[in-house]
């Protein structure tokens, strides 16, 4: 999958996710559904933090449903989500 940044007046204002194969297309459909088909405020996708890689550089930007994103980092459910993410997206 490819990420394209959108600029206006030389400043980033958004981004496009671009499918490069069939697997990417299926993932994009899921992302689209997560953003547009939520039934209530708690299911809305929001920023949920970052993980840092070498030299304290951002390695992953996370987005989750609000009901999970607002949990404290030490909450057992959020810890399980983090473990699954670090295992390369294994479902919780």
N, CA and C atoms as an extended XYZ file, in Angstrom:
276
Properties=species:S:1:pos:R:3:atomname:S:1:resname:S:1:resid:I:1 pbc="F F F"
N         0.854       -1.172        0.000 N   UNK     1
C         0.000        0.000        0.000 CA  UNK     1
C         0.893        1.227        0.000 C   UNK     1
N         0.413        2.239       -0.664 N   UNK     2
C         1.183        3.476       -0.784 CA  UNK     2
C         0.408        4.609       -0.116 C   UNK     2
N         1.136        5.544        0.452 N   UNK     3
C         0.567        6.734        1.075 CA  UNK     3
C         0.956        7.946        0.242 C   UNK     3
N        -0.041        8.742       -0.143 N   UNK     4
C         0.219        9.989       -0.864 CA  UNK     4
C        -0.231       11.155        0.009 C   UNK     4
N         0.649       12.101        0.252 N   UNK     5
C         0.273       13.295        1.008 CA  UNK     5
C        -0.349       14.308        0.068 C   UNK     5
N        -1.363       15.007        0.552 N   UNK     6
C        -2.044       16.050       -0.212 CA  UNK     6
C        -1.604       17.392        0.358 C   UNK     6
N        -1.185       18.290       -0.518 N   UNK     7
C        -0.671       19.605       -0.092 CA  UNK     7
C        -1.523       20.736       -0.659 C   UNK     7
N        -1.640       21.805        0.092 N   UNK     8
C        -2.231       23.063       -0.368 CA  UNK     8
C        -1.343       24.168        0.177 C   UNK     8
N        -0.927       25.049       -0.674 N   UNK     9
C        -0.029       26.146       -0.293 CA  UNK     9
C         1.233       25.620        0.391 C   UNK     9
N         1.713       24.469       -0.082 N   UNK    10
C         2.940       23.896        0.449 CA  UNK    10
C         2.826       23.226        1.803 C   UNK    10
N         1.591       23.096        2.328 N   UNK    11
C         1.381       22.484        3.645 CA  UNK    11
C         0.540       21.225        3.504 C   UNK    11
N         0.867       20.172        4.262 N   UNK    12
C         0.054       18.956        4.182 CA  UNK    12
C        -1.345       19.192        4.753 C   UNK    12
N        -2.372       18.783        3.984 N   UNK    13
C        -3.758       18.954        4.435 CA  UNK    13
C        -4.530       17.638        4.480 C   UNK    13
N        -3.889       16.574        4.034 N   UNK    14
C        -4.577       15.284        4.040 CA  UNK    14
C        -3.704       14.224        3.412 C   UNK    14
N        -4.310       13.077        3.196 N   UNK    15
C        -3.557       11.979        2.588 CA  UNK    15
C        -4.497       11.023        1.869 C   UNK    15
N        -3.924       10.259        0.953 N   UNK    16
C        -4.617        9.191        0.241 CA  UNK    16
C        -3.906        7.886        0.550 C   UNK    16
N        -4.670        6.846        0.759 N   UNK    17
C        -4.116        5.494        0.828 CA  UNK    17
C        -4.414        4.859       -0.522 C   UNK    17
N        -3.399        4.296       -1.163 N   UNK    18
C        -3.542        3.776       -2.520 CA  UNK    18
C        -3.238        2.282       -2.525 C   UNK    18
N        -4.203        1.495       -2.962 N   UNK    19
C        -4.019        0.050       -3.048 CA  UNK    19
C        -3.067       -0.280       -4.188 C   UNK    19
N        -2.165       -1.225       -3.909 N   UNK    20
C        -1.226       -1.661       -4.937 CA  UNK    20
C        -1.469       -3.111       -5.358 C   UNK    20
N        -2.368       -3.803       -4.670 N   UNK    21
C        -2.722       -5.170       -5.050 CA  UNK    21
C        -4.082       -5.519       -4.442 C   UNK    21
N        -4.532       -6.745       -4.648 N   UNK    22
C        -5.845       -7.185       -4.164 CA  UNK    22
C        -5.956       -7.146       -2.638 C   UNK    22
N        -4.898       -7.541       -1.947 N   UNK    23
C        -4.902       -7.512       -0.482 CA  UNK    23
C        -5.077       -6.083        0.016 C   UNK    23
N        -4.364       -5.144       -0.604 N   UNK    24
C        -4.502       -3.730       -0.245 CA  UNK    24
C        -5.932       -3.247       -0.477 C   UNK    24
N        -6.535       -3.656       -1.586 N   UNK    25
C        -7.909       -3.233       -1.896 CA  UNK    25
C        -8.873       -3.677       -0.806 C   UNK    25
N        -8.707       -4.912       -0.331 N   UNK    26
C        -9.576       -5.419        0.733 CA  UNK    26
C        -9.356       -4.645        2.031 C   UNK    26
N        -8.095       -4.331        2.340 N   UNK    27
C        -7.808       -3.544        3.543 CA  UNK    27
C        -8.412       -2.147        3.421 C   UNK    27
N        -8.322       -1.533        2.248 N   UNK    28
C        -8.883       -0.188        2.059 CA  UNK    28
C       -10.394       -0.186        2.242 C   UNK    28
N       -11.074       -1.245        1.793 N   UNK    29
C       -12.520       -1.338        2.002 CA  UNK    29
C       -12.839       -1.376        3.496 C   UNK    29
N       -12.036       -2.100        4.271 N   UNK    30
C       -12.238       -2.158        5.718 CA  UNK    30
C       -12.007       -0.789        6.345 C   UNK    30
N       -10.931       -0.103        5.941 N   UNK    31
C       -10.639        1.238        6.459 CA  UNK    31
C       -11.790        2.182        6.126 C   UNK    31
N       -12.265        2.119        4.902 N   UNK    32
C       -13.391        2.973        4.498 CA  UNK    32
C       -14.605        2.700        5.381 C   UNK    32
N       -14.922        1.435        5.603 N   UNK    33
C       -16.072        1.093        6.449 CA  UNK    33
C       -15.879        1.566        7.879 C   UNK    33
N       -14.675        1.438        8.415 N   UNK    34
C       -14.420        1.907        9.782 CA  UNK    34
C       -14.682        3.404        9.916 C   UNK    34
N       -14.364        4.157        8.892 N   UNK    35
C       -14.519        5.611        8.962 CA  UNK    35
C       -15.933        6.087        8.662 C   UNK    35
N       -16.671        5.364        7.837 N   UNK    36
C       -17.949        5.887        7.375 CA  UNK    36
C       -19.175        5.143        7.860 C   UNK    36
N       -19.005        3.953        8.422 N   UNK    37
C       -20.176        3.172        8.791 CA  UNK    37
C       -20.381        3.044       10.297 C   UNK    37
N       -19.672        3.853       11.074 N   UNK    38
C       -19.871        3.771       12.517 CA  UNK    38
C       -21.300        4.173       12.856 C   UNK    38
N       -21.863        3.511       13.876 N   UNK    39
C       -23.261        3.759       14.212 CA  UNK    39
C       -23.423        4.729       15.374 C   UNK    39
N       -22.341        4.999       16.108 N   UNK    40
C       -22.443        5.943       17.213 CA  UNK    40
C       -21.070        6.537       17.503 C   UNK    40
N       -21.041        7.517       18.398 N   UNK    41
C       -19.797        8.239       18.700 CA  UNK    41
C       -18.691        7.312       19.200 C   UNK    41
N       -19.028        6.290       19.968 N   UNK    42
C       -18.016        5.391       20.525 CA  UNK    42
C       -17.335        4.534       19.461 C   UNK    42
N       -17.982        4.366       18.305 N   UNK    43
C       -17.393        3.577       17.227 CA  UNK    43
C       -16.597        4.435       16.244 C   UNK    43
N       -16.657        5.747       16.399 N   UNK    44
C       -15.934        6.632       15.492 CA  UNK    44
C       -14.431        6.409       15.635 C   UNK    44
N       -13.725        6.378       14.518 N   UNK    45
C       -12.279        6.182       14.519 CA  UNK    45
C       -11.594        7.491       14.901 C   UNK    45
N       -10.613        7.378       15.794 N   UNK    46
C        -9.853        8.565       16.183 CA  UNK    46
C        -8.394        8.185       16.406 C   UNK    46
N        -7.556        9.188       16.449 N   UNK    47
C        -6.134        9.019       16.712 CA  UNK    47
C        -5.952        8.329       18.061 C   UNK    47
N        -5.058        7.326       18.110 N   UNK    48
C        -4.874        6.570       19.344 CA  UNK    48
C        -3.421        6.500       19.794 C   UNK    48
N        -2.538        7.269       19.161 N   UNK    49
C        -1.155        7.296       19.609 CA  UNK    49
C        -0.176        6.802       18.559 C   UNK    49
N         1.072        6.672       18.980 N   UNK    50
C         2.139        6.238       18.082 CA  UNK    50
C         3.009        5.206       18.787 C   UNK    50
N         3.758        4.460       17.996 N   UNK    51
C         4.846        3.657       18.533 CA  UNK    51
C         6.132        4.238       17.985 C   UNK    51
N         7.186        4.111       18.766 N   UNK    52
C         8.473        4.673       18.374 CA  UNK    52
C         9.449        3.560       18.029 C   UNK    52
N        10.215        3.784       16.973 N   UNK    53
C        11.227        2.829       16.560 CA  UNK    53
C        12.606        3.306       16.968 C   UNK    53
N        13.584        2.951       16.166 N   UNK    54
C        14.967        3.353       16.428 CA  UNK    54
C        15.101        4.865       16.493 C   UNK    54
N        15.964        5.328       17.365 N   UNK    55
C        16.245        6.760       17.516 CA  UNK    55
C        14.998        7.572       17.858 C   UNK    55
N        14.042        6.944       18.532 N   UNK    56
C        12.801        7.605       18.953 CA  UNK    56
C        12.036        8.223       17.789 C   UNK    56
N        12.119        7.621       16.608 N   UNK    57
C        11.349        8.093       15.446 CA  UNK    57
C        10.029        7.334       15.390 C   UNK    57
N         8.990        8.021       14.974 N   UNK    58
C         7.671        7.397       14.872 CA  UNK    58
C         7.721        6.239       13.886 C   UNK    58
N         7.261        5.082       14.325 N   UNK    59
C         7.251        3.915       13.449 CA  UNK    59
C         5.838        3.475       13.071 C   UNK    59
N         4.855        3.899       13.863 N   UNK    60
C         3.467        3.524       13.592 CA  UNK    60
C         2.574        4.606       14.182 C   UNK    60
N         1.556        5.027       13.418 N   UNK    61
C         0.538        5.947       13.915 CA  UNK    61
C        -0.747        5.125       14.002 C   UNK    61
N        -1.360        5.114       15.178 N   UNK    62
C        -2.504        4.239       15.413 CA  UNK    62
C        -3.824        5.011       15.458 C   UNK    62
N        -4.840        4.383       14.925 N   UNK    63
C        -6.199        4.892       14.951 CA  UNK    63
C        -7.106        3.744       15.378 C   UNK    63
N        -8.037        4.021       16.297 N   UNK    64
C        -8.959        2.996       16.804 CA  UNK    64
C       -10.321        3.617       17.035 C   UNK    64
N       -11.298        2.734       17.241 N   UNK    65
C       -12.597        3.236       17.657 CA  UNK    65
C       -12.425        3.976       18.973 C   UNK    65
N       -13.203        5.030       19.131 N   UNK    66
C       -13.084        5.897       20.300 CA  UNK    66
C       -13.136        5.118       21.617 C   UNK    66
N       -14.025        4.121       21.690 N   UNK    67
C       -14.198        3.376       22.951 CA  UNK    67
C       -12.912        2.669       23.378 C   UNK    67
N       -12.011        2.385       22.429 N   UNK    68
C       -10.725        1.772       22.758 CA  UNK    68
C        -9.621        2.821       22.864 C   UNK    68
N        -9.670        3.815       22.005 N   UNK    69
C        -8.627        4.847       21.992 CA  UNK    69
C        -8.575        5.626       23.302 C   UNK    69
N        -9.722        5.821       23.958 N   UNK    70
C        -9.748        6.618       25.187 CA  UNK    70
C        -9.347        5.830       26.431 C   UNK    70
N        -9.196        4.512       26.302 N   UNK    71
C        -8.760        3.719       27.462 CA  UNK    71
C        -7.344        4.122       27.858 C   UNK    71
N        -7.033        4.103       29.139 N   UNK    72
C        -5.654        4.402       29.543 CA  UNK    72
C        -4.715        3.306       29.021 C   UNK    72
N        -3.474        3.670       28.762 N   UNK    73
C        -2.514        2.718       28.212 CA  UNK    73
C        -2.322        1.482       29.079 C   UNK    73
N        -2.551        1.601       30.387 N   UNK    74
C        -2.347        0.452       31.266 CA  UNK    74
C        -3.590       -0.427       31.410 C   UNK    74
N        -4.694       -0.084       30.739 N   UNK    75
C        -5.904       -0.894       30.772 CA  UNK    75
C        -5.614       -2.251       30.122 C   UNK    75
N        -6.144       -3.331       30.698 N   UNK    76
C        -5.853       -4.676       30.202 CA  UNK    76
C        -6.290       -4.873       28.745 C   UNK    76
N        -7.429       -4.310       28.375 N   UNK    77
C        -7.903       -4.427       26.990 CA  UNK    77
C        -6.937       -3.725       26.043 C   UNK    77
N        -6.513       -2.517       26.411 N   UNK    78
C        -5.593       -1.773       25.549 CA  UNK    78
C        -4.240       -2.481       25.463 C   UNK    78
N        -3.801       -3.087       26.542 N   UNK    79
C        -2.545       -3.842       26.518 CA  UNK    79
C        -2.647       -5.014       25.536 C   UNK    79
N        -3.787       -5.692       25.517 N   UNK    80
C        -3.987       -6.797       24.567 CA  UNK    80
C        -4.004       -6.291       23.127 C   UNK    80
N        -4.605       -5.132       22.914 N   UNK    81
C        -4.616       -4.526       21.575 CA  UNK    81
C        -3.189       -4.214       21.150 C   UNK    81
N        -2.407       -3.613       22.035 N   UNK    82
C        -1.014       -3.288       21.710 CA  UNK    82
C        -0.208       -4.541       21.379 C   UNK    82
N        -0.415       -5.617       22.152 N   UNK    83
C         0.299       -6.865       21.872 CA  UNK    83
C        -0.041       -7.381       20.478 C   UNK    83
N        -1.327       -7.331       20.138 N   UNK    84
C        -1.756       -7.806       18.820 CA  UNK    84
C        -1.163       -6.943       17.713 C   UNK    84
N        -1.134       -5.632       17.914 N   UNK    85
C        -0.557       -4.723       16.915 CA  UNK    85
C         0.916       -5.045       16.713 C   UNK    85
N         1.631       -5.244       17.791 N   UNK    86
C         3.059       -5.526       17.682 CA  UNK    86
C         3.326       -6.893       17.059 C   UNK    86
N         2.324       -7.768       17.064 N   UNK    87
C         2.463       -9.059       16.379 CA  UNK    87
C         1.980       -8.945       14.944 C   UNK    87
N         2.064       -7.738       14.387 N   UNK    88
C         1.738       -7.446       12.989 CA  UNK    88
C         0.263       -7.624       12.651 C   UNK    88
N        -0.570       -7.072       13.507 N   UNK    89
C        -1.993       -7.006       13.173 CA  UNK    89
C        -2.793       -8.254       13.452 C   UNK    89
N        -2.299       -9.163       14.291 N   UNK    90
C        -3.084      -10.338       14.636 CA  UNK    90
C        -4.337       -9.877       15.372 C   UNK    90
N        -5.541      -10.326       14.938 N   UNK    91
C        -6.780       -9.863       15.595 CA  UNK    91
C        -6.812      -10.214       17.084 C   UNK    91
N        -7.391       -9.317       17.875 N   UNK    92
C        -7.528       -9.540       19.319 CA  UNK    92
C        -8.778      -10.354       19.577 C   UNK    92
